[in-house]
Each structure stands twice: as C-alpha cells, then as structure tokens.
Amino acid sequence: MSKNEDLKMNLKKSDCEFLEIKDTKKSEDDKENSKEDIITLAIESSCDETACAILKNGREVLTNIISTQIETHKKFGGVVPEVASRKHIENIDIVVQEALDESGLGFDDITHIAVTYGPGLVGALLVGLSYAKSLAFTLNKDLVGVNHIEGHLSANYIEHKDLKPPFITLIVSGGHTHLVEVKDYGVYEILGKTKDDASGEAFDKVARALGLGYPGGPIVDQMAKKGNPEAIDFPRACLHENDYDFSFSGIKSSVLNYLNSMKMKKKEVVVEDVCASFQAAVVDVLTQKAIKACKDKGYKTITLSGGVAANSALREKMSELCKKEGLDLKYPPMILCTDNAAMIGAAGYYRYINGRRDGMDLNAVPNLKINQG
C-alpha cells in the first residue's frame, strides 16, 4: 500500500467527520436551474484542522471534510505551530480530493474557491492559502479570501436557512471573544471584545492547571456537570461595567490562586467543583453581556458561534435567558462550532456574490480583525 493510500485510509477511519449530503435527488426544475447554482470549494487551515467543504449557493453543504490534529498535539498540551503546518502539508491534497469524491463533483463544477487567510497561525494559514491560490490559478477560477472569525458567525447561515442580518452574534473560541452587530452580509461593528484572554483560552489554561489534558474546553464542560457551580466564588470581571467588553485573565488567575492555596493548606481539591464554578463564572459574563447588547441595540435575534458555542452550560443558560427576554437564540450544530471549511464556504459565498475577488498577491494575515476585510 502506498504512503498516500495509507494516509487516506487513516483519515477515513479516525480524522474525518462528514456532513451527509442532503437532497441528492434533484427534481427536473433543479436540473434545469443547476447552471445558475454557485458552487463554492472552501479550504480552512488556520490552526490544527485541515478542512475542505463544497457548498451550493452558500447554505447547502454537499460535503464537509475535517482532518483533525488533536491526537498529534495532545502530547504537547497544546498546538505546536511548526508541527501543525507540516501536518497540513501532508493532509491537504487528500482532504480536498476526499471532498470532491464525497460530493460527486469535479473541479470543472466549481464556481470559485474560498480560503481562510486570517486570523490564525501564519504557517498553517499559508499552507491552505498557497494550495487555494494554486487551484485558482491552474483552474482559472475566482479566488475569495475569507476572514476566519466571519466564518464562525456564518456557520449559523448553514443551520438556520431563514437567518438574515441584522442580528447580534457572540463569537467565542480559543482565540476570540467578540460581541458583534451584524448589520448586513459582510458588514460588522464590534461592540465588545476581550481585553486579555479569550474565553476558550481560559478554559484550556484552567484545564491544564487541573491536569485534565487538551483540548480543555470539552473536558471542563464534562467535569462541570458533576460539580457544584456555587462551591467556589470566582470573580465575574466586567460584568457590572456599562459596556460590552470581557476579561477572563482574572478568573484564570483566581483559579490558579485557589489551587495554590489549597495545595499549601494541604486540602483536597474537588476538581468537578472547580470546573463547575469556573464555568459558571465565565458563562454568566458571556450571557449577560450578550443579552444586554441585544436589548440595548433593539434586536430580537442573537446567535452563538465558535468552539465555545458547543459548551452545554453556555447553550442552556443563553436559552434560558433568551426565552425570559423574548429573544430568538440560534446556534450551529457541534460539527460547525469547531474549525471547519463549511463555515468558510458560507462566508465566501456572500463575499463572492457581493463582488469580492482576490489576486495571487493575497497573503496570510495572522492578526486579521473581523472588520478589516
């Protein structure tokens, strides 16, 4: 068996997750109108997932292939940028071909190519971007650069077909915590953001301090279900300030101080209680700030997006508060919360129909902001 065949088999068995192809039986009308369909091939490689998706008209996912590097980086307790870049190089060609095979389409069927160009790890971004540029040049297809954060909020367009701007979105992930007013497709105003650590980053650091492993967010979420959220009074930074900003460095430090104090006193640490109390503090700040923004701006719809949007406590608390306030809450399925190419395809589609085209000089921008292109 060749090296490529062996790698492809491993990807199929353990690394890839698929979204089933929906509505594969086309009606005669669909076939007749198929020439008008916009088919997006999207590539995402901003961190430690190599992903490719193919979408029709921005909201219908034909295939969504994700090759994750979690097992590779677990031994290091976090993502090692150089290792991530090398794994992207190994996997990207196979992932793209897998996406084409699953969709039943060929390169000739693709209208344009969308690719993440920031923010993210510069080496990882360059792998996906270089591959996308090569495809666009070789196939003579339009290239559309996509902001990774915009991709996260666009994941909701896939799950909720009726969702249209304007609305408020809370973007929560390992690198970003933003409250954003989505005024139109591609038109955003940042209402608030973290002053220091992102919420997902705080989850990972607390998990590391507790010796729970990587990635920390899902583990803390599971442990918290067995603990008492009122056992320890961790701070709710910025909660009572009259703005929409966040701060999670203080709560992280508070957890570390608590652990050190318990160690010095030679007292047992109930890990489940620490997780539950920490998570409750983070969720309180996220939910109340988001609800405040929605009410202050006069909106009735709020969306969640990003990796932390998969957190069960955040979903439950936000659902409870939105129901109480008469607000419509929307969030993506788990597969679209973490980094994936389907969300990049959705964002890329709206950029494309709004006239966005990028040249071969498009470069990776590691610190790209959501309102900077």
JOHUHU-V426695 format. One record per residue. N is the residue number from 1. RES is the residue in one letter. D_FIRST is the distance of its C-alpha to the first C-alpha in Angstrom with 1 decimal. Layout:
BEGIN
n=N res=RES d_first=D_FIRST
n=N res=RES d_first=D_FIRST
END
This chain:
BEGIN
n=1 res=M d_first=0.0
n=2 res=S d_first=3.8
n=3 res=K d_first=6.7
n=4 res=N d_first=8.3
n=5 res=E d_first=6.3
n=6 res=D d_first=6.4
n=7 res=L d_first=9.9
n=8 res=K d_first=10.8
n=9 res=M d_first=10.2
n=10 res=N d_first=12.4
n=11 res=L d_first=14.9
n=12 res=K d_first=15.4
n=13 res=K d_first=16.0
n=14 res=S d_first=18.3
n=15 res=D d_first=19.2
n=16 res=C d_first=20.3
n=17 res=E d_first=23.5
n=18 res=F d_first=24.6
n=19 res=L d_first=28.0
n=20 res=E d_first=28.5
n=21 res=I d_first=29.4
n=22 res=K d_first=33.2
n=23 res=D d_first=35.4
n=24 res=T d_first=32.8
n=25 res=K d_first=35.5
n=26 res=K d_first=37.5
n=27 res=S d_first=41.1
n=28 res=E d_first=42.7
n=29 res=D d_first=44.4
n=30 res=D d_first=41.1
n=31 res=K d_first=39.7
n=32 res=E d_first=42.9
n=33 res=N d_first=42.8
n=34 res=S d_first=39.0
n=35 res=K d_first=39.9
n=36 res=E d_first=41.7
n=37 res=D d_first=38.9
n=38 res=I d_first=37.5
n=39 res=I d_first=33.8
n=40 res=T d_first=32.7
n=41 res=L d_first=29.2
n=42 res=A d_first=29.5
n=43 res=I d_first=27.6
n=44 res=E d_first=28.5
n=45 res=S d_first=27.5
n=46 res=S d_first=30.8
n=47 res=C d_first=29.8
n=48 res=D d_first=26.7
n=49 res=E d_first=25.3
n=50 res=T d_first=23.2
n=51 res=A d_first=24.4
n=52 res=C d_first=24.7
n=53 res=A d_first=27.1
n=54 res=I d_first=28.6
n=55 res=L d_first=32.3
n=56 res=K d_first=35.0
n=57 res=N d_first=38.4
n=58 res=G d_first=37.7
n=59 res=R d_first=37.9
n=60 res=E d_first=35.6
n=61 res=V d_first=32.0
n=62 res=L d_first=29.5
n=63 res=T d_first=26.5
n=64 res=N d_first=26.2
n=65 res=I d_first=22.9
n=66 res=I d_first=23.2
n=67 res=S d_first=20.7
n=68 res=T d_first=22.8
n=69 res=Q d_first=22.9
n=70 res=I d_first=25.4
n=71 res=E d_first=23.6
n=72 res=T d_first=22.9
n=73 res=H d_first=26.6
n=74 res=K d_first=28.2
n=75 res=K d_first=28.3
n=76 res=F d_first=30.5
n=77 res=G d_first=32.7
n=78 res=G d_first=32.2
n=79 res=V d_first=30.3
n=80 res=V d_first=29.8
n=81 res=P d_first=30.0
n=82 res=E d_first=28.0
n=83 res=V d_first=25.1
n=84 res=A d_first=25.3
n=85 res=S d_first=25.3
n=86 res=R d_first=22.1
n=87 res=K d_first=20.3
n=88 res=H d_first=21.7
n=89 res=I d_first=20.3
n=90 res=E d_first=16.7
n=91 res=N d_first=17.1
n=92 res=I d_first=19.6
n=93 res=D d_first=17.8
n=94 res=I d_first=15.4
n=95 res=V d_first=18.5
n=96 res=V d_first=20.6
n=97 res=Q d_first=18.2
n=98 res=E d_first=18.0
n=99 res=A d_first=21.8
n=100 res=L d_first=22.2
n=101 res=D d_first=20.1
n=102 res=E d_first=22.1
n=103 res=S d_first=25.3
n=104 res=G d_first=24.8
n=105 res=L d_first=26.3
n=106 res=G d_first=25.5
n=107 res=F d_first=26.7
n=108 res=D d_first=29.8
n=109 res=D d_first=30.9
n=110 res=I d_first=31.0
n=111 res=T d_first=34.6
n=112 res=H d_first=34.1
n=113 res=I d_first=31.8
n=114 res=A d_first=33.0
n=115 res=V d_first=31.8
n=116 res=T d_first=33.1
n=117 res=Y d_first=34.9
n=118 res=G d_first=36.8
n=119 res=P d_first=37.7
n=120 res=G d_first=34.9
n=121 res=L d_first=33.2
n=122 res=V d_first=33.6
n=123 res=G d_first=30.3
n=124 res=A d_first=28.4
n=125 res=L d_first=30.7
n=126 res=L d_first=30.1
n=127 res=V d_first=26.3
n=128 res=G d_first=26.9
n=129 res=L d_first=30.0
n=130 res=S d_first=28.6
n=131 res=Y d_first=25.7
n=132 res=A d_first=28.4
n=133 res=K d_first=30.7
n=134 res=S d_first=28.2
n=135 res=L d_first=27.5
n=136 res=A d_first=31.2
n=137 res=F d_first=32.1
n=138 res=T d_first=29.5
n=139 res=L d_first=30.2
n=140 res=N d_first=34.0
n=141 res=K d_first=34.0
n=142 res=D d_first=36.4
n=143 res=L d_first=35.3
n=144 res=V d_first=36.8
n=145 res=G d_first=36.8
n=146 res=V d_first=37.1
n=147 res=N d_first=38.7
n=148 res=H d_first=36.6
n=149 res=I d_first=39.7
n=150 res=E d_first=40.7
n=151 res=G d_first=37.3
n=152 res=H d_first=38.0
n=153 res=L d_first=41.4
n=154 res=S d_first=40.0
n=155 res=A d_first=37.7
n=156 res=N d_first=40.8
n=157 res=Y d_first=41.2
n=158 res=I d_first=38.1
n=159 res=E d_first=39.3
n=160 res=H d_first=43.0
n=161 res=K d_first=43.4
n=162 res=D d_first=47.2
n=163 res=L d_first=47.0
n=164 res=K d_first=48.7
n=165 res=P d_first=50.3
n=166 res=P d_first=52.6
n=167 res=F d_first=51.7
n=168 res=I d_first=51.1
n=169 res=T d_first=47.7
n=170 res=L d_first=46.8
n=171 res=I d_first=43.5
n=172 res=V d_first=42.4
n=173 res=S d_first=39.2
n=174 res=G d_first=38.1
n=175 res=G d_first=39.5
n=176 res=H d_first=42.1
n=177 res=T d_first=45.1
n=178 res=H d_first=47.1
n=179 res=L d_first=49.7
n=180 res=V d_first=49.7
n=181 res=E d_first=52.0
n=182 res=V d_first=49.9
n=183 res=K d_first=52.6
n=184 res=D d_first=50.5
n=185 res=Y d_first=47.0
n=186 res=G d_first=46.2
n=187 res=V d_first=49.7
n=188 res=Y d_first=49.8
n=189 res=E d_first=52.4
n=190 res=I d_first=51.4
n=191 res=L d_first=54.0
n=192 res=G d_first=52.8
n=193 res=K d_first=50.0
n=194 res=T d_first=49.4
n=195 res=K d_first=51.5
n=196 res=D d_first=49.0
n=197 res=D d_first=45.9
n=198 res=A d_first=44.1
n=199 res=S d_first=44.1
n=200 res=G d_first=40.4
n=201 res=E d_first=40.7
n=202 res=A d_first=43.5
n=203 res=F d_first=41.5
n=204 res=D d_first=38.7
n=205 res=K d_first=41.3
n=206 res=V d_first=43.2
n=207 res=A d_first=40.1
n=208 res=R d_first=39.3
n=209 res=A d_first=42.9
n=210 res=L d_first=42.7
n=211 res=G d_first=39.5
n=212 res=L d_first=37.7
n=213 res=G d_first=34.4
n=214 res=Y d_first=32.6
n=215 res=P d_first=32.9
n=216 res=G d_first=36.5
n=217 res=G d_first=37.8
n=218 res=P d_first=36.2
n=219 res=I d_first=37.0
n=220 res=V d_first=40.6
n=221 res=D d_first=40.9
n=222 res=Q d_first=39.9
n=223 res=M d_first=42.1
n=224 res=A d_first=45.0
n=225 res=K d_first=45.2
n=226 res=K d_first=46.4
n=227 res=G d_first=48.9
n=228 res=N d_first=52.3
n=229 res=P d_first=52.3
n=230 res=E d_first=56.0
n=231 res=A d_first=55.6
n=232 res=I d_first=55.5
n=233 res=D d_first=57.3
n=234 res=F d_first=54.9
n=235 res=P d_first=56.3
n=236 res=R d_first=55.8
n=237 res=A d_first=56.0
n=238 res=C d_first=57.4
n=239 res=L d_first=58.0
n=240 res=H d_first=61.7
n=241 res=E d_first=61.6
n=242 res=N d_first=62.5
n=243 res=D d_first=59.4
n=244 res=Y d_first=55.7
n=245 res=D d_first=54.1
n=246 res=F d_first=52.1
n=247 res=S d_first=51.7
n=248 res=F d_first=49.3
n=249 res=S d_first=49.7
n=250 res=G d_first=52.8
n=251 res=I d_first=51.4
n=252 res=K d_first=48.4
n=253 res=S d_first=51.0
n=254 res=S d_first=53.1
n=255 res=V d_first=50.3
n=256 res=L d_first=49.7
n=257 res=N d_first=53.4
n=258 res=Y d_first=53.6
n=259 res=L d_first=50.9
n=260 res=N d_first=52.6
n=261 res=S d_first=55.9
n=262 res=M d_first=54.7
n=263 res=K d_first=53.2
n=264 res=M d_first=56.5
n=265 res=K d_first=58.5
n=266 res=K d_first=56.1
n=267 res=K d_first=55.7
n=268 res=E d_first=52.7
n=269 res=V d_first=50.6
n=270 res=V d_first=49.7
n=271 res=V d_first=46.3
n=272 res=E d_first=46.4
n=273 res=D d_first=49.9
n=274 res=V d_first=48.9
n=275 res=C d_first=45.9
n=276 res=A d_first=48.2
n=277 res=S d_first=51.0
n=278 res=F d_first=49.0
n=279 res=Q d_first=47.2
n=280 res=A d_first=50.5
n=281 res=A d_first=52.0
n=282 res=V d_first=49.2
n=283 res=V d_first=49.2
n=284 res=D d_first=53.0
n=285 res=V d_first=53.0
n=286 res=L d_first=50.3
n=287 res=T d_first=51.8
n=288 res=Q d_first=55.4
n=289 res=K d_first=54.8
n=290 res=A d_first=52.8
n=291 res=I d_first=55.5
n=292 res=K d_first=58.2
n=293 res=A d_first=56.6
n=294 res=C d_first=56.2
n=295 res=K d_first=59.8
n=296 res=D d_first=61.2
n=297 res=K d_first=59.6
n=298 res=G d_first=60.6
n=299 res=Y d_first=57.2
n=300 res=K d_first=56.3
n=301 res=T d_first=52.5
n=302 res=I d_first=50.2
n=303 res=T d_first=46.5
n=304 res=L d_first=44.1
n=305 res=S d_first=40.8
n=306 res=G d_first=38.4
n=307 res=G d_first=36.5
n=308 res=V d_first=39.7
n=309 res=A d_first=40.7
n=310 res=A d_first=38.4
n=311 res=N d_first=40.8
n=312 res=S d_first=42.6
n=313 res=A d_first=45.9
n=314 res=L d_first=46.1
n=315 res=R d_first=45.4
n=316 res=E d_first=48.0
n=317 res=K d_first=50.6
n=318 res=M d_first=50.3
n=319 res=S d_first=50.5
n=320 res=E d_first=53.6
n=321 res=L d_first=55.3
n=322 res=C d_first=54.5
n=323 res=K d_first=55.9
n=324 res=K d_first=59.0
n=325 res=E d_first=59.5
n=326 res=G d_first=58.7
n=327 res=L d_first=55.6
n=328 res=D d_first=52.5
n=329 res=L d_first=49.3
n=330 res=K d_first=45.9
n=331 res=Y d_first=42.5
n=332 res=P d_first=38.8
n=333 res=P d_first=36.5
n=334 res=M d_first=34.4
n=335 res=I d_first=31.3
n=336 res=L d_first=33.5
n=337 res=C d_first=35.2
n=338 res=T d_first=32.5
n=339 res=D d_first=30.9
n=340 res=N d_first=29.3
n=341 res=A d_first=29.2
n=342 res=A d_first=31.2
n=343 res=M d_first=34.3
n=344 res=I d_first=33.7
n=345 res=G d_first=33.5
n=346 res=A d_first=36.8
n=347 res=A d_first=38.6
n=348 res=G d_first=37.2
n=349 res=Y d_first=38.5
n=350 res=Y d_first=42.0
n=351 res=R d_first=41.9
n=352 res=Y d_first=40.9
n=353 res=I d_first=43.7
n=354 res=N d_first=46.1
n=355 res=G d_first=45.4
n=356 res=R d_first=43.1
n=357 res=R d_first=41.1
n=358 res=D d_first=39.6
n=359 res=G d_first=39.1
n=360 res=M d_first=36.6
n=361 res=D d_first=38.8
n=362 res=L d_first=37.8
n=363 res=N d_first=37.0
n=364 res=A d_first=35.9
n=365 res=V d_first=38.9
n=366 res=P d_first=38.1
n=367 res=N d_first=41.5
n=368 res=L d_first=41.9
n=369 res=K d_first=44.6
n=370 res=I d_first=44.5
n=371 res=N d_first=47.6
n=372 res=Q d_first=46.5
n=373 res=G d_first=44.4
END
